[in-house]
Amino acid sequence: MTLTVVSGSGHTWRLTRRIGSGSEGVVYAVDDARPLVAKLVPDPPDPAAYRRRIARLVRQRREPRTVRLLSATPVPVAWPMAGVRAGGPGADGVDGYLMTDMRHAHQPFAHLLTPRARRAHLPGATWATALAAALSLARLLANLHAEGYVVGDLKPDNLWVDAHGRVGIADVDSWQFTDGGEVFPGRMGSPGHTAPERIGAPAGTAPDRASDDFVLAVLVHQLLMCGLHPFAGHPATGGDYLSYDDNVLHGRCRLLDRTSVALPRSAPPADLLPRRLTGLFRAAFGGVRPHASAWAEALAAEAEPAKLRSCRRNTLHVYTAERPWCPWCDLADRGAECYRAGQESPEGPERNTVWQR
């Protein structure tokens, strides 16, 4: 069924096909020369409040703080461009908005998290690409926080990445922000990507920057550890594994206590990480959480060419110069290939030999 949406000013767009859905809305492709999509939210808890939220976000698009956020190339935020209401049979009264189609310059963030997806969609990606994505995400979140926004529902499904590791974000309508003295609270959260103080909290409990900072650390860990969640693992006591969130609430994290969880031999080793980043992870999960800007500073330092090495055995195996040999070769020898085989170095296939980039 073809849908038509109309803005408050009377402009109409034709929606061509459904391309995705989430916990609240459905995303459709738009028949337009520009790369646009439309998100429709059929049953918001308070329709009038939702329309007001979208109208404020559309207006804020012209404010200096938002212009600064949208000035990068490619555009890093799928900001609402116009509030719309769906027309056509059976869809009258469904509210939503138009936004940039992130697929125009990005891929789903999850493509960078697993070996199979990387091989299929980002075949040239290395650990340096993951490091660049972690840095881009930290900088983006630091910029959002600096402008007064709290994401609240920070998760892979809302994130995008390109082949260079540049990260974008969507689902702006769920963010928490203030406009004209009115607070528009965030209320969303997702299993596995929720700060401990928000797990099991009453419905509508608002997020804050600290909760974003916790989830940022989770995502950076997943990027740098071949998709491994920092709270993955069966309880070492022999109890049943219930969920990431259960492990979060009970502090079961290898970086905090290596005896708290049991992981398979195929899991990347904890010492794969640079020492400075390991310290930030431990603070994020068990102490005073580093802000996104602190992550950005540390990740920028670790992304310097002098801090990276490439394996002679496999040119797609990039790792921190703090490691004496290639961790990805070790994992491949165990049957767990995180990064696909690249070209063998002309200097030969010597085992565990590294060279400075």
Buried (B, 14 or more C-beta within 10 A) or exposed (E): EEBBBBBEEEEEBBBBEEBBEBEBBBBBBBEBEEBBBBBBBBEBEEBEEBBBBBBBBBBBBEEEEBEEBEEBEBBBBBBBBBBBBBBBEEBEEBBBBBBBBBBEBBBBBBBBBBBEBBBEBBEEBBBBBBBBBBBBBBBBBBBBBBBEBBBBBBBBBBBBBBBEBBBBBBBBBBBBBEBEEEEBBBBBBBEBBBBBEBBEBEEEBBBBBBBBBBBBBBBBBBBBBBBBBBBBBBBBEEEEBEEBBBBBBBEBBBBBEEEBBBBEEEBBBBEBBBEBBBBBBBBBBEEEBBBBBBBBBBBBBBBEEEBBBBBBBBBBBBBBBBBEBBBBBBBBEEEBBBBBEBEEBEEEEEEEBBEEE
